[in-house]
Amino acid sequence: MVFFIPGSVNLCYYCPVNYSSIHTHTTFCDGKDDIETCCRRAREKGLVSIGFSAHAPIGRKTGFKSDWHLRDDRLEEYIGAVRAARSRWEGRLQVFLGLEVDYVPGLMGPSDADYRDLGLDYLIGSVHYLIPPRGAEPFTVDGSPEELEKGLREAYGGDGEALAGAYWDALEAMIRSGGFDVLGHADLIKKNNRGNRIFNPSGAAGLRRTGEIARALGAAHAAGGAARSRITVEVNTGGLNRKKIDDTYPSIPFLRLFCENHVPAIITADAHQAEDLDGHYGEAREALLAAGYTETVLFDGRKNNKALWKKEFLTTNDTNQANIGFPPGSCCS
């Protein structure tokens, strides 16, 4: 029998998992609530920590116009606001400072040196933009269906597999260039691909490319040194929260590839409003279990310029193991 506790994270009471949300957007970029509201709601929901990850400024580096990124002239204000919240909530809620950084080939990415000078706790690396060949206009893969259709038609001649290939190319290039701690919504390109109307992720090309992505991240994770400082993949419930897709980013088959390559996973809400800070975490937990994971990780701060992670088991059967490092043979090893 499964029991639910009103007002708590929507998981059965006997599951020992602690939860956090380190992929959070506020009014500093495209979120609906301010930092204090998010902290208060995170505490009410029983989260052990919250991390703020504003979309990093993009205008100065790329020349793109955007109304959903943090403005260049507000970066210092944002950093100060999160640090002030950390002080206010000390002893009640861990508050972390991050950015979600776009990888835009040839223009910007998480490995840019200037991010290392900001004193951030972590970076999420994400691909939203494609820079098409033959001088076509850049576009986002997760914008409106009309924007994607226009980019598909003008930049790729209507070839959906070519468009998907360009996305996977950018994602793999970002992984190989490094600089980030969390891989953001790895298969974001599926957002506007309901019914596989543009490309087939289960086709030969899709399976080959997702396998390459998972192996590349596994290699980057293994190169991270001590297990507690390695790269993670997020299990992102943002598409579910905003009713854009019917599963997590990444999907279970893709997530299974990350598990097979021993990449630890962190559950995140990609919250754009405070109420979503634990949205659909039950589904995320089930996706992890279905993919072969027995544990997830929580962000635990930064030391010697490396992100630290601590393990949370997904089932009661494993709670007798120590909550340090990642044991050999696990998906997090």
C-alpha positions as CSV (number, residue, x, y, z in Angstrom):
1,M,0.0,0.0,0.0
2,V,1.2,3.5,-0.8
3,F,0.6,6.5,1.4
4,F,1.0,10.2,0.6
5,I,1.7,13.0,3.0
6,P,-0.2,16.2,2.1
7,G,2.1,19.1,1.3
8,S,5.2,16.9,0.9
9,V,7.1,15.7,-2.1
10,N,4.6,13.3,-3.8
11,L,6.4,10.0,-3.0
12,C,5.5,7.1,-0.7
13,Y,6.3,7.8,2.9
14,Y,8.7,4.9,3.3
15,C,11.1,6.0,0.6
16,P,14.3,7.5,2.2
17,V,15.1,9.9,-0.6
18,N,15.9,13.5,0.1
19,Y,15.2,15.9,-2.7
20,S,16.4,19.2,-3.9
21,S,16.0,21.4,-7.0
22,I,19.1,23.0,-8.4
23,H,17.6,23.9,-11.8
24,T,15.5,26.9,-10.9
25,H,14.6,30.1,-12.8
26,T,13.3,33.2,-11.2
27,T,12.2,36.7,-12.2
28,F,15.9,37.4,-13.0
29,C,15.3,35.5,-16.3
30,D,12.1,33.8,-17.4
31,G,10.8,32.6,-14.1
32,K,7.5,33.8,-12.5
33,D,8.6,34.0,-8.8
34,D,11.4,35.8,-7.0
35,I,14.3,34.2,-5.1
36,E,12.7,34.6,-1.7
37,T,9.4,33.1,-2.8
38,C,11.3,30.1,-4.2
39,C,13.3,29.6,-1.0
40,R,10.2,29.8,1.2
41,R,8.3,27.3,-1.0
42,A,11.2,24.9,-1.2
43,R,11.4,24.9,2.6
44,E,7.6,24.3,2.8
45,K,7.9,21.4,0.4
46,G,10.6,19.7,2.5
47,L,13.4,20.1,0.0
48,V,16.9,20.0,1.6
49,S,18.3,22.5,-0.8
50,I,17.6,24.8,-3.7
51,G,20.0,26.0,-6.4
52,F,19.3,29.0,-8.7
53,S,20.4,28.6,-12.3
54,A,19.4,31.7,-14.2
55,H,19.9,31.5,-18.0
56,A,23.4,33.0,-18.3
57,P,23.6,36.3,-20.2
58,I,23.8,35.7,-24.0
59,G,23.6,39.1,-25.6
60,R,27.2,40.3,-25.3
61,K,28.7,37.1,-26.4
62,T,26.4,36.2,-29.2
63,G,24.6,39.3,-30.3
64,F,21.3,37.4,-30.0
65,K,18.3,39.2,-28.7
66,S,16.5,37.3,-25.9
67,D,13.8,38.1,-23.4
68,W,14.4,34.8,-21.4
69,H,18.0,35.2,-20.4
70,L,19.5,37.1,-17.6
71,R,20.6,40.5,-18.9
72,D,24.3,41.2,-19.0
73,D,23.9,44.3,-16.8
74,R,22.1,42.3,-14.1
75,L,24.6,39.5,-13.6
76,E,26.2,41.0,-10.5
77,E,22.8,41.8,-9.0
78,Y,21.7,38.2,-9.5
79,I,24.8,36.9,-7.8
80,G,24.4,39.2,-4.9
81,A,20.7,38.3,-4.5
82,V,21.4,34.6,-4.3
83,R,24.2,35.1,-1.9
84,A,22.0,37.3,0.3
85,A,19.3,34.5,0.3
86,R,22.0,32.0,1.3
87,S,22.7,34.1,4.4
88,R,19.0,34.6,5.2
89,W,18.2,30.9,5.0
90,E,21.4,29.5,6.7
91,G,20.5,26.7,9.0
92,R,17.1,26.2,7.4
93,L,17.7,25.6,3.7
94,Q,20.9,25.2,1.7
95,V,20.9,27.8,-1.1
96,F,23.3,27.4,-4.0
97,L,24.4,29.8,-6.8
98,G,24.6,28.6,-10.3
99,L,23.9,29.5,-14.0
100,E,22.5,27.5,-16.9
101,V,24.9,28.3,-19.7
102,D,24.1,27.8,-23.4
103,Y,26.5,26.1,-25.6
104,V,26.4,28.1,-28.9
105,P,29.0,26.7,-31.3
106,G,31.7,29.2,-31.9
107,L,30.2,31.9,-29.7
108,M,29.8,30.7,-26.1
109,G,29.7,27.7,-23.8
110,P,30.2,26.5,-20.2
111,S,34.0,26.2,-20.7
112,D,34.4,29.9,-21.2
113,A,37.0,31.2,-18.7
114,D,34.9,34.1,-17.4
115,Y,32.5,31.8,-15.6
116,R,35.3,30.5,-13.4
117,D,35.8,34.0,-12.0
118,L,32.2,34.4,-10.8
119,G,32.5,32.3,-7.6
120,L,29.6,30.0,-8.7
121,D,28.8,26.7,-7.0
122,Y,27.9,24.9,-10.2
123,L,27.1,25.3,-13.9
124,I,24.4,23.5,-15.9
125,G,25.4,23.0,-19.6
126,S,22.6,23.1,-22.1
127,V,22.0,23.3,-25.8
128,H,19.0,25.4,-26.9
129,Y,20.3,27.1,-30.0
130,L,21.4,25.6,-33.4
131,I,23.7,27.6,-35.7
132,P,22.6,26.3,-39.1
133,P,24.9,25.9,-42.1
134,R,24.8,28.1,-45.2
135,G,24.1,31.3,-43.2
136,A,20.6,30.5,-42.1
137,E,19.2,32.3,-39.1
138,P,20.0,30.6,-35.7
139,F,17.0,29.2,-33.8
140,T,16.1,27.4,-30.7
141,V,15.0,23.7,-30.7
142,D,12.6,24.2,-27.8
143,G,10.8,27.4,-28.9
144,S,7.5,27.4,-30.6
145,P,6.7,24.7,-33.1
146,E,6.5,27.4,-35.7
147,E,10.1,28.5,-35.0
148,L,11.3,25.0,-35.2
149,E,9.4,24.3,-38.5
150,K,10.9,27.5,-40.0
151,G,14.4,26.5,-39.0
152,L,13.9,23.0,-40.2
153,R,12.7,24.2,-43.6
154,E,15.2,27.1,-44.2
155,A,18.3,25.5,-42.6
156,Y,17.9,21.8,-43.2
157,G,15.6,21.6,-46.3
158,G,13.0,19.8,-44.2
159,D,15.3,17.0,-43.3
160,G,14.5,16.2,-39.6
161,E,17.2,13.7,-39.2
162,A,19.8,16.4,-40.3
163,L,18.3,18.8,-37.7
164,A,18.5,16.2,-35.0
165,G,22.1,15.4,-36.0
166,A,23.0,19.0,-35.6
167,Y,21.6,19.0,-32.1
168,W,23.5,15.9,-31.1
169,D,26.7,17.3,-32.7
170,A,26.3,20.4,-30.5
171,L,25.6,18.4,-27.4
172,E,28.5,16.1,-27.9
173,A,30.8,19.1,-28.6
174,M,29.7,20.8,-25.4
175,I,30.4,17.6,-23.4
176,R,33.9,17.3,-24.9
177,S,34.7,21.0,-24.2
178,G,33.6,20.6,-20.6
179,G,33.3,23.3,-17.9
180,F,29.9,22.3,-16.6
181,D,28.7,20.1,-13.7
182,V,25.3,19.0,-14.8
183,L,24.1,18.1,-18.3
184,G,20.8,19.9,-18.9
185,H,17.7,18.3,-20.5
186,A,19.8,16.0,-22.7
187,D,17.1,15.3,-25.3
188,L,15.4,18.7,-25.3
189,I,15.0,18.4,-29.0
190,K,12.1,16.0,-28.5
191,K,9.9,18.8,-27.1
192,N,8.4,19.6,-30.5
193,N,8.7,16.0,-31.9
194,R,5.4,14.5,-30.7
195,G,4.7,11.3,-32.6
196,N,8.2,11.4,-34.1
197,R,6.9,13.9,-36.7
198,I,10.3,15.4,-37.3
199,F,12.8,12.6,-36.5
200,N,12.9,9.1,-35.1
201,P,14.9,8.9,-31.9
202,S,14.5,5.1,-32.0
203,G,15.9,4.8,-35.5
204,A,19.4,3.7,-36.3
205,A,20.8,7.2,-36.4
206,G,19.0,8.2,-33.2
207,L,20.2,5.2,-31.3
208,R,23.8,5.6,-32.6
209,R,23.9,9.3,-31.6
210,T,22.4,8.9,-28.1
211,G,24.8,6.1,-27.5
212,E,27.7,8.3,-28.5
213,I,26.4,11.1,-26.2
214,A,26.1,8.7,-23.2
215,R,29.6,7.3,-23.8
216,A,31.1,10.8,-24.1
217,L,29.5,11.9,-20.8
218,G,30.6,8.6,-19.2
219,A,34.1,9.4,-20.3
220,A,33.9,12.9,-19.0
221,H,32.5,11.7,-15.7
222,A,35.3,9.1,-15.3
223,A,37.9,11.8,-16.0
224,G,36.5,13.9,-13.2
225,G,38.8,12.4,-10.5
226,A,37.3,11.6,-7.2
227,A,33.8,10.1,-7.5
228,R,32.2,12.9,-5.5
229,S,33.4,15.5,-7.9
230,R,32.2,14.1,-11.3
231,I,29.7,15.3,-13.9
232,T,26.1,14.3,-13.6
233,V,23.1,14.1,-15.9
234,E,19.8,15.7,-14.7
235,V,16.5,13.9,-14.8
236,N,14.5,17.0,-15.7
237,T,10.8,17.2,-15.0
238,G,10.3,20.7,-16.6
239,G,8.5,19.4,-19.7
240,L,6.0,17.6,-17.4
241,N,5.6,20.6,-15.2
242,R,4.7,22.8,-18.2
243,K,2.7,20.0,-19.9
244,K,4.9,20.1,-23.0
245,I,5.9,16.4,-23.0
246,D,4.7,13.2,-21.3
247,D,8.0,12.1,-19.8
248,T,11.3,13.3,-18.4
249,Y,14.3,14.7,-20.1
250,P,16.0,12.4,-20.9
251,S,13.6,9.6,-21.8
252,I,14.0,6.2,-20.1
253,P,15.9,4.6,-23.1
254,F,18.4,7.5,-23.2
255,L,18.6,7.5,-19.4
256,R,19.4,3.8,-19.5
257,L,22.4,4.5,-21.7
258,F,23.7,7.0,-19.1
259,C,23.2,4.4,-16.4
260,E,25.1,1.8,-18.5
261,N,28.0,4.3,-18.8
262,H,28.0,4.9,-15.0
263,V,26.9,8.6,-15.1
264,P,25.2,9.6,-11.8
265,A,21.8,11.3,-12.1
266,I,20.2,14.2,-10.2
267,I,16.5,14.9,-10.2
268,T,15.7,18.5,-11.1
269,A,12.4,20.4,-11.7
270,D,13.7,23.0,-14.1
271,A,11.2,25.1,-12.2
272,H,9.9,28.4,-13.6
273,Q,7.6,29.0,-10.7
274,A,7.9,28.1,-7.0
275,E,5.0,25.7,-7.0
276,D,6.9,23.4,-9.5
277,L,10.0,22.9,-7.3
278,D,9.2,19.3,-6.7
279,G,6.9,18.8,-9.6
280,H,6.6,15.2,-11.0
281,Y,9.5,14.0,-8.8
282,G,7.6,10.7,-8.4
283,E,7.7,10.2,-12.2
284,A,11.4,11.0,-12.2
285,R,12.2,8.5,-9.5
286,E,10.2,5.8,-11.4
287,A,12.1,6.7,-14.6
288,L,15.4,6.3,-12.8
289,L,14.4,2.9,-11.4
290,A,13.2,1.8,-14.9
291,A,16.5,2.8,-16.4
292,G,18.4,0.7,-13.9
293,Y,19.5,3.3,-11.3
294,T,19.3,2.4,-7.7
295,E,20.4,5.9,-6.5
296,T,20.3,9.5,-7.3
297,V,22.7,12.3,-6.1
298,L,22.3,15.6,-4.4
299,F,24.6,18.6,-5.0
300,D,26.8,19.1,-1.9
301,G,28.7,22.2,-2.6
302,R,32.1,22.9,-4.2
303,K,35.6,22.3,-3.1
304,N,38.9,22.9,-5.0
305,N,36.9,24.0,-8.0
306,K,35.0,20.7,-8.2
307,A,31.3,20.1,-7.6
308,L,30.6,17.6,-4.7
309,W,27.8,15.1,-4.8
310,K,26.2,12.9,-2.2
311,K,24.2,9.8,-2.9
312,E,20.5,9.1,-2.1
313,F,19.2,5.6,-2.5
314,L,15.9,5.2,-4.5
315,T,14.7,2.1,-2.6
316,T,14.7,1.1,1.1
317,N,16.6,-2.1,0.2
318,D,19.9,-0.2,-0.2
319,T,19.8,2.1,2.8
320,N,22.4,0.0,4.7
321,Q,25.1,1.2,2.3
322,A,27.2,4.2,3.3
323,N,26.1,7.5,1.7
324,I,29.6,8.5,0.5
325,G,31.2,8.2,-2.9
326,F,29.8,5.8,-5.5
327,P,30.3,2.1,-5.0
328,P,31.9,0.0,-7.8
329,G,29.3,-1.5,-10.1
330,S,26.7,1.1,-9.5
331,C,25.5,3.6,-12.1
332,C,27.2,6.2,-10.1
333,S,30.5,4.5,-9.8
